[in-house]
Amino acid sequence: MAEGAREPVFNLPGIVLAMLGLLIAIHALREYGLSGTDDSYLLQALAFVPGQFTFAIDPDAVAQELTRLAEEGDRQRLMIAQFLLGTGRPKFWTPLSYAFLHADWTHLAVNGLWLTAFGAPVARRFGAGRFLALFAVTSIAGALAHYLMRPVDLVPVIGASAAVSGLTAAALRFIFQPGAPLGGRSWRGPPLSPNDSARQPALALGPAFRDRRVLQFAAIWFAINLVVGFLAVPLGMSEHGVAWEAHIGGFLAGFLLFSLFDPPRQAIVRGPEY
């Protein structure tokens, strides 16, 4: 390193820093800048509520869900469900906008850490435009997966978890390759810069399903998500339910659609083997 040169304080792609900053700013505004009433209306406007979309095609199914809540005697849950349903008109932007809201600082911190760890190599590989496109597509895929599993649910879905899951899955297609961030001893050449290591050739979809490290990581990821999804509230790990269906939808979209976003590139030339 040249004399006087300095390492950047945050060695992250600019788009990842910008996304982190945006998510933090939005949550800070909700926490400290909005009244409870205003925040409720913001949630109504931007959160993904599956029942809103079902109401447009099958209002009787949603009415039955409201009746069920009334019969359970939980007046507060019923009032919240009716408020979130609103006029019953689907808000077609919410399968994306929900990703920018978070339940609390812990929820945001967990997503921020995963975004930092796995979003950074994806952003270095894809560039800002493709990174944002994948973020959007995996957010929508997560909302769709959640909808398919809970079509009459009137509980709001919020958080960037589906998009972060998609970025994680996309990273699995290349981070274990020789010379890539987690390629380890399989790389025989000189050390690569973070940008160059993220641009190593990716696994094709077929070989990715047979790669031991990819399968092990995916198995652990699925296990953690299912355990947290089913046990977070009963064990007191969270006061809010976990939309594990959305996580899985985002993950599958990121893994399966990776090649649609991956720009063509030349592999970094290997150094001599010793």
N, C-alpha and C positions, 0 to 999 in steps of 0.2 A: 504494500500500500504506500502511495506517495506520502511524503512528509506533509503533515497538516490536513490530510484527508480524514474525513470522519464517516463512520458508519451511520446510516439513518437511524433515528430513534425508533421508528416503527418500520421494520423491514417487511412491509406488506404491500401488495398491489394497491394502487390508489382507489380502485373501484371497491375493494373490500373495506378499506378505511372509510370511504364515503358511505357505504351501506351500513357499517357499524354506527357511524355518526348519525345517520338518518334514523335508525332504529332507536338509538339512545335519545335523540332529540324528541321524537314522537312520544316516547314513554315519559320523558321528563315533562313534556307539555301536559300530558294526561294527569300526571301525579301532582304537579305543582302549579299548572296554569289554568286548569279547567275546574269548574265546580262539579260536584257529583252529578247534577242534572245534565250539564253540558256533556260530560264524559259518557253518560248513558246514551245520549242522542248520537254521539260519535260512534259508540259501539253499535247502536242500531243501524247506523248508516254504512259502516265499513266491515263489520264482522260477517262471517259466512254462517248463515242459518239455513240448514237443509230444508226445513219445513216450508220456507218461503217459496222455494222452487217447486215443491210438490203441490202446494196450495194452488198454483196456477193451472195444474192439470188434474188434480184429484183433491178438491177441497174437503170432501167427506173424510178422507184419511186423516187429514190434519185436524178436523173437527173431533174425530174420535180420540186423537192424542190429547187435545184440550179437555175432553170429557174425562179421560183417564186421570189427568192431573187434578181435575176438580174432585173426582171420587176419592183420590188419595188424601184430600183434605189439606194439602199444602198450598194455602192461599198465595203465599209469596212466590212460589215457583210458577203458579198459574198466572199471576199478574206479570211476571217477568217474561214468560212465554208469549203472552198476548201482546206485550209491548214490543218484543223482538219481531213478532210476526207482522206487526204494523198493519198496513192495508192489504197485505198478502201478495203484493206485487214483487216479483223477484228482482233483486238488485244484481244486475249481471256483472258488475265490477267486483263484487265481493269475493268470488273465487280467487282473486288476486290481492285485493286490498286487505283481507284478513291477515295476511302474512306480515303486515307492518305494525300490528298491535300485539301487545303481550300482557299476560295476566298480572305479572309483578316483576320486580327486579331480578329475582332468582331465575324465573323463566327466561328473561332476556339475557342474563349472564350465561346460562347454559347454551342457548342458541348462539350467542356471540362467540363463545369459546370454540364451538364446532365450526362456525363460519370461518373463524380465524385459521383453524387447523386444516380444514379440508377445502374451504372456499379459496384460500390463497393459491394453492397449486393449480386449481382449475382456472382461476382468473389469469394466472401467468401463462397458461396454455392457450386459453380461448381468447383473451383480450376482453375489454370491458363490454362491448356489444353482445358477444356471444354469451358471456357470463350472465348478463342481465336477462337475456332471452331464456337461458336455461333456468334461472331463478324463477322467472314467470311461469314457464311451462310446468316445472315441478310443483310450484305452488298450486296451480290449477289442477294438476293431476292428483295432488293430495286432497283437494276439496272434492274432486269427483269420486275418489275412492271412499271418502267419508260419507258422501251422499249415498252411494250405492249400498253402503252398510246401514245407514240410519236416515232413510228418506223423509221421515216425518219428525225427526228430532228438531226441537225448538231451542236447543242449547247452542249458544254462539261458539263458533270455532275461531280461535285467534292464534297468532304466533307464526314465526318463520320456520318452524320445525320441519314441515314438509319440504320446503325449499332447501334447507340445510341438509336434510336426508338425501335429497336428490343430488346435491353437490358432493356429498360423501360418496354416494354410489358412483358418480361420474369419476371421481378421483381414483376409485378402485380399479378402473380400467387401465390406469397407467402408473400409479405410484409405486408398484412393486416391480416394474420393469427395470432391466439393467440401466444404471445411471440415473434413474428416477429417484424422487425423494426417499423412498423406503426400499430401493433396490439392493442395498447392502453390498455384499461381497461379489455379487454377480457382475458388477461393473469393473472392468480391468483398466480403464483409462484414467487420465488425470482427473482431479476433482472438478465438478461442473458447477457453474453458478446456479442459483435457484431458478432463474429463468430457463437456462439450458436443461437442467434436470427435469423440469416440468414438461419439456417439449420432446422427451424421448418417445419412441414409437409406442402406441397403445396396443393392448390386447384386442384382437377381434372378439366378437361376441361369443362364438363357439369356444375358443380356448379360455376365455374368461370364466365360463361355467365349469371348466376343468382345472383351473389354477388353484392349487391347495391353499395358498395364502389368501386369495380372494374369497374362497369359500369359507375359510375359517373366520375371517373378519366379518363376512356377511352373516354367518351363523351367530356369532357373538352379538352383532348389532341387532338382529331379529330377536334374540333371546332377551336382551336388555329392554327393548321396546315393548315386548309383550308383557314382561314382568312388571315394568313400570306402568304400562297401560292398565293392567288389571289390579295391581296392588298399591299404587301410589296413594289413593285416597283411603282405602281400608287401613293401611299401615301408617297413616299420618304423614307420608312423605310430601303430600301436596293437598291443598284445600280444593283444588280444581281437578276435574277429570282430565285425563290425557287422551288426546285424539290419536291413538296409535294407528288407526286406519289411515289417517292422512299421512302419517310418517311413512307407512309402507307404500302408499300410492306414490309419494314423492320419490322414495328410494328406487322403486321399480322403474319409474319414468327416467330418472337420471342414469340408471344402469343400461336400460334397453335402448334409450334414444341418444346415447352418448355420441355415436358416429355422425348423427345429423348436425351436431354442433361443433365437432372437432375439426379445426381447419387443417387442410393438407400441409405437410411440413417435411423438411429433410431431417433425417436422423442425425444426431451428433456423431461425428466420426469417432470410432473407438481408438484408443491409444494402443500401443503394443502390449501384448500379454507377456507377463513375466513369470 
